[in-house]
Amino acid sequence: FELLVRRHADAVWAVCRRVARQDADDAFQATFVALSRKAGAVRGCVAGWLYRVAYHASLKARRAGGVT
């Protein structure tokens, strides 16, 4: 798990920062929490899965933070 976090952290952070802006920390953390919970269900490209999760977590964090 640590290797996956190290390998993909920069890309996940970039997505979170771009979409969630000031709530990027929450989205970043939520992405890797989701990975820890659903690692067995990930099929295919882990990077693509993480991108999708990070994008959706960022949208959710942005909405919760009140940023439009």
C-alpha positions in Angstrom: 0.0 0.0 0.0 2.8 2.4 0.9 4.4 1.8 -2.5 1.1 2.7 -4.3 0.8 5.8 -2.3 4.3 6.9 -3.1 4.0 6.0 -6.7 0.7 7.9 -7.3 0.6 10.6 -4.6 1.8 13.4 -7.0 -0.7 12.6 -9.6 -3.6 12.3 -7.1 -2.5 15.5 -5.4 -2.5 17.4 -8.8 -6.0 16.3 -9.5 -7.2 17.2 -6.0 -5.5 20.6 -6.1 -6.8 21.4 -9.5 -10.4 20.5 -8.8 -10.9 21.0 -5.0 -8.6 23.9 -4.6 -8.4 24.7 -0.9 -10.1 21.4 0.1 -7.5 19.4 -1.7 -6.2 17.8 1.5 -9.6 16.3 2.3 -10.0 14.9 -1.2 -6.4 13.5 -1.3 -7.0 11.7 2.0 -10.4 10.4 0.9 -8.9 9.0 -2.3 -6.4 6.8 -0.4 -9.0 5.8 2.2 -11.1 4.6 -0.6 -8.2 2.7 -2.0 -7.5 1.0 1.3 -11.2 0.0 1.6 -11.7 -1.2 -2.0 -8.2 -2.4 -3.1 -9.5 -5.9 -3.8 -12.2 -4.5 -6.2 -9.8 -2.5 -8.4 -9.5 -4.0 -11.8 -7.2 -2.9 -14.6 -5.2 0.3 -14.3 -4.7 1.5 -10.7 -3.7 4.9 -11.9 -6.9 5.4 -13.8 -9.0 4.2 -10.9 -7.2 6.6 -8.5 -7.7 9.4 -11.0 -11.5 8.8 -11.1 -11.7 8.5 -7.3 -9.6 11.6 -6.8 -11.7 13.6 -9.3 -15.0 12.6 -7.7 -13.7 13.1 -4.1 -12.4 16.5 -5.1 -15.8 17.5 -6.5 -17.5 16.3 -3.3 -14.9 18.2 -1.1 -15.4 21.4 -3.2 -19.2 21.2 -2.9 -18.9 20.5 0.9 -16.5 23.5 1.2 -18.9 25.8 -0.5 -16.6 26.6 -3.4 -18.2 26.8 -6.8 
